[in-house]
């Protein structure tokens, strides 16, 4: 895949050990996936990779899950991981394209210059018998990350409320179809079922095959069916802001720079006292 947002296994392999390159394990899983990201990292990882925990490098002043921290808090956490904003940052997760886009989006939003997602992820890396480091990880040498926060890539709940009535802005939801329709319960307790009024369903899983993003032509066709092109203003959303980043990544791949990610996503909108929700009773 030729893209400034991705890097192949072979090219990544050639960058192992380079001073200006940092490998980042950005794995995070839903309970239903039955995987422990931190335990897996502590067991085996790409040599010298650091673990980026989206639940830790987050806004600690809210009960909402893994919300973006303020730039200074992020910079301190990234620096402690040995990350600076001038390095080539190679992000991966286990299956290839689940939580890595969230870390990609976070790093880019905070001002990192060159962020790549490892094609195929760590599972494929291991299956290809490429170098793996095991045992207790080495503590990274601290670095200095100079944040340059791009707030235009983040949508607040107030911005989303305003966008509901704006016909020129398309809101796309990455959750599975049944949850979007309100026909399946939310995995987080206490949240209502349904979707943001006027939003459209685009499950993130529809954009991924074998741990890889579909090619540009396929993505363009999928977005065209939703009346989205590279100029369309878009807000991406999901359950808690993780798989929404897959939609944001896909938009970037078709050349759309006019998108924002609703960081609170359904974890915020779907609260009992949240804004109006829409439900689809059936397909008729």
Protein Blocks (a to p, Z undefined) as FASTA:
>chain_A
ZZfkbccfklmmmmgoiakbccddfbdcdfklopafklmmmmpccehiacddfklmccfk
bcbehiacdfklmmmmmmmnopafkbccddddfkopamlmmmmmmmmmnopabdcddehi
jmlmmmnopacdedjddddddddddddddfklpccfklmmmmmmmmkbccddfbdfklmn
opaccfbghiacdddehiacddfklmpgehiacdfklmmmmmmmnopafklccddddfko
pmmmmmmmmmmmnopabbccdfklmmlmmpmklccddddfblZZ
